[in-house]
Amino acid sequence: MIAPKDDNPVVYIVSDSIGETAELVAKAAVSQFNGGNVQIRRVPYVNDPQDIVDVVDEAQGQNCIIAFTLVLPELREVLVREADRHHIPTVDIMGPFLDSLTLITSGPPKLEPGLVRKLDEEYFRRVEAIEFAVKYDDGKDPRGILRADLVLLGVSRTSKTPLSMYLANKRIKAANVPLVPEVAPPQEIFNLPPYKAVGLTIKPQQLNVIRTERLKTLGLTSHADYASHERILKELEYAEGIMKRVGCPIIDVTNKAVEETASKVLEIYYRGERQRAEK
């Protein structure tokens, strides 16, 4: 056993990603020694054997240990070998857990660094998109139009809100704007690239049925102007004129599930993104 050195102890954190996991474990352990003047040095994004050799060379001669989260077996082997050569204790935080999980799961680990962070980033992007859809639903704030990944245009009851929420779960920030003849549309929609806006239309007969049912749930008479055939035709004609001015694609949502409409919307959006990137 190597005798303790006189200098302050150091914990090296070596990771093929950010190293947050190993650092949290190290801090929890160090706290059991009241800090003990222990330094924690994080070395992130180590993905080359030579990087490991360099870290171990730096650590040699110090009163230290090396804790690591390396998912690639070849990197783990290099680190353990080099550390043993210099008599530096190591702590493999990830390896034993991966080995144990392999015994109870149906397949081997992916061995891909940084997956936890990728999952976290996807989760937060989804939450951000959902909050965006709620904040800029139904044209509440025109400022959202230019901040959105995608803007949905259409008359009332063309599934703009459920479609916005569905797209949010795909991490797309969608705003939606109702088109009403008596209300001028926000000027921002005319400044959008065509692929960032999608118009939604529907057959008059189905819209009549949907609006009539909506009035019933609100306890109102089905003969209200909102559901009248004349009113519906007027709104659809007006909306079509606005969509043509914007120059956006128009999708007929008649008898379509939200998922089906979303598939078409995403196709339009990603095709536009690719074309923009190629310019």
C-alpha positions, 0 to 999 in steps of 0.5 A: 500500500502506498503511504499517504502523501502530505499534500492536499488530496485531489479527486480527478473526475474523468468522463467521456461526457460532462462528468456531472454524475461522477462529480456529484458522487465525489462531492457526496463522498467528500462531504462525509469527511467534512470537506477535508480540503479535498480538491475536485478536478473535473476532466470532461469529454475524454474520448481518446486514449492519449487524453487518459495518459496525459491525465494520469501523468498529471496526477502521478505524484499527487495525493489523489484518486481518479474517479471515472465515468467512461462507457467505452470499455477500451477507455476504461481499460487504458485508464485502469492500466495507466493508473495502476502503473503509477499506483493511483487508486481508481473508482469506476462509477459507471462500469459495475452498474453497466455490467450488472444491468446487462445481467437483467436486461435483454441486450447490451448497453449502447455504450454511447457517451452523454446519453443522459444529457441528450435525454435531459435536453430533449425533455427540456426542449419538449417542456419549453415547446409546450409552454410556448404553445400555451402562451401563444395559443389562439393569437394571444400575443403576436410577438410569438409569431416571429419566435415560433418554429411554426405558425398555424392559421385557420378559422375557429374549430380547425384543431389549431390548439390540439395540433399545436400541443401535439407539435410541442411534444415533438419539440416544435414551438408552434403558435396559432392564429385564428382568422376572423373576418371582423379582426385584422390578422397580425401583420407578423404573419405576412413576414414569415417564410412560407414554410413556417406557416401552415393554413388549416381549412375544413369542409363547411359541412363538417365545420357546421357539425363541429361548431353545433356540438360545441355550442351544445356543450356550452349550453347555447342554441345551435342556431347561433350565427357561429354555426350557421352555414352562411357564417362558415362560408364567409369565414372560410373564404376570408381565411383562404384569402389570408392564407394565399396572401401569406403564401403558405401551404394549406391542409384540409383537416376534414375527417383527419386525426390530429396525428395525421395532420401533424405528419403533413405539417412536420413534412412541410416544416422539415422540408423547408428547413432542409431547403433553407439550410441548402441555400 
